[in-house]
Amino acid sequence: MLNQNSINQVSDFKLDSNFFKPHPHYNIKYLLNSIYKSLGINNGKTLPTDCFKEKKEYMHTVFVLLDGFGYSLLEEVLPTLPNEIRKFIEKELHISKLTTLFPSTTSAIIPFLATGYLPEESGIYEWWQYEHTTGKTFIPFLYTYWEDGKNISMENLEDIDPKNIYKESLFYNTLQKNGIDVFVYTNPMYLISPFNKLANQKICTRNSHRMTNQRVDVVQDIEDNFDKKSFHYIYDPDIDAVEHGRGRNSKEAIAIAKNKLFELYELLKEIKERDWEKDVQVIIAADHGLTQFEGDNVLMLDTVMHNLYDYMKTNKDGKHITFGGSPRALVLHIKEDMKERFINDVQQYIKGRAEVFTTEELFKKGLLNSEIEISEAFTKNFGNITILSYDHQGIWFDAKNLPMFKGHHGGLSEDELHIPLMVF
C-alpha cells in the first residue's frame, strides 16, 4: 500500500527549481528512533506514524538497507515484476517516500545508521573528505589518504589513533543496554576497516556475502532466539555498484533491482508462512539513489579557473586542502578572507551547471542539520564552500581523481535524494 501523503509531501519539498531538499519529517534521520520505538525504547522524534502499518512493539526488527535503491528506481522496477511478486509487494508492504541526508552518499548515511551519529556529529560525511587530525584528504571507509596521486594506508601515519576519528555505535550500545540482541549480516571484507571494527564491536556479525545467505541466516537467528528481542541489519551494496558502473538507466540496474526485490519477497513470504508477522517487523530502505551521469558532463574547475589554488587553505604541511565531496557536491576549504571574492569569481565558470553555497547557507536552508550540537570534527572537516551541481552535471578538479562513473550521487536531485521506506 502506498503512503500517498508522504509521496505528496516529499515530492513537493524543494529548495528551488533546481534542487530538492531534505524533508523535516519524512527523513531517514528519524528512522533509528522509529526502530527504537518498535522495540520498546522511546528516544525522541520518530518518523510520522503513517510510515508504519501498526502502532505496536515487536520482538524482532529486521532492517534491510539496499545501497543505491532510490524511489524512482522502485517506481520503474515494480511494474515489471512477475505478477505474484508485484501483487505481494503492493498488498503486504506499506511503502512511503522519504528523503535521505545531505550529502546523499553512502559515506554519510551508513555511518549514521551504524552508529546513530549524524554527519554533523561524527564529522564523517563523504567518500573523499578532509580529516583535520591528519591534515590529509582521506577515505573514511578505507582508512586511506590521498597523496601524490596515490592511496596510502593511514596506518603509515604515526600517532594517529582511529578512535580519534571514528565513534563507537551509540545505536547498537543502546539496543544492547535495553536487552536487545544485535546481529549484522554483511560481506566480511567490510568488517576489517577501523570504522567497522569500532561500530560493530560487541555485537554478533554474520559473514554473509549475498542476500540469499543473509535471509537464511536471519530466519535461523530469529528462530534460535525467538523469545528474546533482537535487531537484525542486512546491508547489500549490489544495486549501487551496478548503477555506478553501468548507469542509473541501464538494463543491468533494472535487473539487479528486480533480483533484490525477489530475494526480499522470499524472505517476507517465509516470515508470513511461519506466522511470525505479529512478532517480526521488516523495514526496507535505501541510503540514497543515483542520477545518470557521464564523465563529459563534468567541468574540471582547475582547468578553467587558473587561480583556483590561490583561494584554497593549506594544511599543517603547507599543502593545499584539495578535493572533497563528489562531482555532485564539491566541498572546498577556501581561505576565510577570500570567500566572497571566490564566490564572485567561480560563478562565471559554473553558470548553468551548478550553484555555490557557504556552509552557513547550507545550515540556514535546512540542507544540513542545525538542531543538534555540531561537532568540532565536522566544522573542521567539512570546509566552508560547497558547489552543488544541477541534475546530470558535475563540478570537479584534478582529472586523476575523477570517478568515471555512469551513475553518481551526493547531490540534491530527485533521483539521489528520494528513497523508499517499505515496511512489512
Protein Blocks (a to p, Z undefined) as FASTA:
>chain_A
ZZfklmmmmmmmcfblmbccddfklccklmmmmmmmmnopaebjcddfklpfbdcddfbd
cddddehiafklmmmmmmmpcfklmmmmmmmpccddddddddddfklmmmmmmnopafkl
nopabfbdcdfknopacdfklopaceehiacdfklpghiafklmbccdfklmmmmmnopa
cdddddfklmmpmklmmmmgoiacdddfbfklmmmmmmmmmmmmmmbccddddddfklmm
mmmmnopkbmklmmmmmmmmmmmmmmmmmmmmnopmmmpccddddfbdcddddfklpccf
klmmmmlmmmpccdfkopacfdehjfklccddddfklmmmmmmmmmmmmgokaccddfkl
mmmnomacfkbccdfklmmmnopadcdddehiacdehjllmccbfbdchiacfklmpccd
ddZZ
